[in-house]
Amino acid sequence: HCRAGLGRTGTLIARHMMRSLEFSARAAIGWLRILRPGSVIGPQQQYLCDAELKMEAARFSPPNADSAKPAASRPGISALDAP
């Protein structure tokens, strides 16, 4: 059922590349497909493109009052989860 880790594994790796290494969705998908042909197809590709748009929107939207608080003081977030 897993098809050798080409879908979900590739999607998670691409998401990490987008968030941590500032790759665009298409660049991350392209890089993964060079290394492992067949990675990230169909719905996963669309998910990554949609996630890129959300990341861009979040980057340019003004912060709300709750996000200005330190992570440890927000409800439901422990000090261990803070960056």
GITATA-V764489 format. One line per field, one symbol per residue. burial: I if it has 24 or more other C-alpha atoms within 12 Angstrom, else O. Layout:
BEGIN
burial=???
END
This chain:
BEGIN
burial=OOOOOIIIOIIIIIIOIIOOOOIIIIOIIOOIOOOOOIIIIOOIIOIIIOIIOOOOOOOOOOOOOOOOOOOOOOOOOOOOOOO
END
